[in-house]
């Protein structure tokens, strides 16, 4: 399973950003072009590992979670909500601060209310900073997070989510060195 995703990761170019080995991939960067067959493979797999009937909204964070979350929305007919990087000043808008290994900023949640059940779909989890802040904000809003799914995992940031009672599902876990991308693990639907 997920052979197209694993092959594309192994063949990803790696560049140095300071001391950091950064992999470039369509799912995490939108570069090179996003293969619709890759997105379809990922969406189909997510549908196998989550109970989609128990959610009201598919939630993703701007920007690179959008292709996969949109595919899920189209396949299921479940609405898609995008956590944005700018405010819209709508009634009920919730602002949260997020911090990753390389950036800090605010995110804005609109269109959710207490009792909503969501699945969070994201492209990459590395430090866990963004997802941690998002899950906390949703819990404070009274929104039920039924699942957190990341297409790619790098590092141990996912462990922070466990402190909030969330067990993230990471489709493919990787390690990145100057030699390239190495597949460490792939999610197994048990």
C-alpha positions in Angstrom: 0.0 0.0 0.0 1.0 3.6 -0.6 3.7 2.5 -3.1 3.3 5.6 -5.2 3.8 7.8 -2.1 6.8 5.8 -0.9 8.4 5.8 -4.3 7.9 9.6 -4.7 9.4 10.2 -1.3 12.5 8.1 -2.0 13.0 10.0 -5.2 12.6 13.5 -3.6 15.4 15.9 -4.0 17.1 17.0 -0.8 18.6 20.5 -0.3 20.5 22.0 2.6 18.9 24.9 4.5 21.6 25.8 6.9 22.3 22.6 8.8 18.8 21.2 8.0 18.3 18.6 5.2 15.1 19.7 3.5 13.2 17.3 1.2 11.2 18.7 -1.7 8.0 16.8 -2.5 4.7 17.6 -4.2 2.6 16.8 -1.1 4.7 19.0 1.2 5.7 21.8 -1.2 3.5 21.6 -4.3 6.8 21.2 -6.2 7.2 19.5 -8.6 3.6 19.3 -9.9 1.1 17.4 -7.7 0.2 14.1 -9.4 -3.6 13.5 -9.0 -3.0 9.7 -8.9 -0.7 10.3 -5.8 -3.4 12.4 -4.1 -6.0 9.8 -4.9 -3.9 7.0 -3.5 -3.4 8.9 -0.3 -7.1 9.8 0.0 -8.2 6.3 -0.6 -5.9 5.0 2.1 -7.1 7.6 4.6 -10.7 6.4 3.9 -9.6 2.9 4.9 -8.0 4.0 8.3 -10.6 6.4 9.7 -14.3 6.2 10.4 -15.4 9.0 8.0 -19.1 8.5 9.0 -18.3 9.9 12.5 -17.2 13.3 11.3 -19.0 16.5 10.3 -16.0 18.4 8.8 -12.6 17.6 7.2 -10.2 20.2 8.6 -6.8 21.2 7.2 -4.3 23.9 7.7 -3.4 26.3 4.9 -1.7 25.5 2.5 -0.3 22.0 1.7 -2.9 19.9 3.5 -5.5 21.3 1.0 -5.0 18.9 -1.9 -5.5 15.8 0.1 -8.3 17.2 2.3 -10.1 18.5 -0.8 -9.8 15.0 -2.4 -11.4 13.5 0.8 -14.1 16.1 0.7 -14.9 15.4 -3.0 -14.9 11.6 -2.4 -17.2 11.8 0.7 -19.3 14.8 0.3 -18.2 16.0 3.7 -17.5 19.8 4.0 -13.9 21.0 4.1 -12.8 23.7 6.5 -9.4 25.4 6.1 -7.6 26.9 9.0 -6.2 30.1 7.5 -3.1 32.2 8.1 -5.0 35.5 8.1 -8.0 36.7 9.9 -11.4 37.3 8.4 -13.0 38.9 11.5 -16.1 36.7 11.3 -18.2 36.1 14.4 -16.8 33.1 16.3 -13.3 33.3 14.7 -10.7 31.7 16.9 -7.1 32.8 16.7 -4.3 30.6 17.8 -0.5 31.0 17.9 1.6 28.3 16.4 5.3 27.6 16.3 7.2 25.2 14.2 10.9 24.4 13.9 11.3 27.2 11.4 8.4 29.7 11.8 6.0 31.3 14.2 2.6 32.9 13.5 -1.1 33.0 14.0 -3.8 30.8 12.5 -7.5 31.5 12.4 -10.3 29.0 12.7 -13.7 29.8 11.3 -16.9 27.9 10.7 -16.7 25.4 13.6 -18.7 25.3 16.8 -19.0 23.3 20.0 -20.0 19.7 19.3 -18.6 19.5 15.8 -16.6 16.4 15.0 -13.6 16.8 12.8 -10.8 14.9 11.2 -7.6 16.9 10.8 -5.6 16.1 7.7 -2.1 17.6 7.2 0.8 17.1 4.8 3.7 16.8 7.3 4.2 16.5 11.0 7.8 17.2 12.2 8.0 19.3 15.4 4.3 19.0 16.1 4.0 22.6 17.0 1.2 23.6 14.5 -1.0 20.5 15.2 -0.5 20.8 18.9 -1.7 24.4 18.9 -4.6 23.5 16.7 -5.8 20.5 18.7 -5.6 22.5 21.9 -7.7 25.3 20.3 -10.3 22.9 19.0 -10.5 21.2 22.4 -11.0 24.6 24.1 -13.8 25.3 21.5 -15.5 22.0 22.4 -14.8 20.6 19.0 -14.2 16.8 19.0 -11.1 15.7 17.1 -11.9 12.2 16.0 -8.6 11.7 14.1 -5.4 13.4 13.2 -3.8 12.1 10.0 -0.5 13.3 8.6 0.7 12.1 5.2 4.4 12.4 6.1 6.0 12.2 9.5 9.6 13.3 10.2 11.0 13.4 13.7 9.1 12.8 17.0 6.8 15.8 17.1 3.8 13.5 16.9 4.6 12.4 20.5 3.4 15.8 21.8 -0.1 15.1 20.5 -0.3 12.1 22.7 -0.2 14.5 25.7 -3.6 15.8 24.5 -5.1 12.3 24.2 -4.7 12.2 20.4 -2.9 9.3 18.6 -1.9 10.7 15.2 -1.9 8.4 12.2 1.2 9.0 10.1 1.0 7.4 6.6 4.8 7.3 5.9 7.5 8.1 8.4 10.8 9.3 6.9 14.3 10.3 7.8 16.2 12.8 5.6 19.9 13.1 5.2 22.3 14.5 2.6 22.0 11.1 0.9 18.3 11.4 0.4 15.0 10.3 1.9 14.7 7.0 3.7 11.4 5.3 4.5 11.4 4.4 8.2 7.9 3.1 8.6 4.5 3.0 7.0 1.1 3.0 8.7 -0.5 -0.4 8.9 -4.3 -0.6 9.2 -4.9 -3.2 11.9 
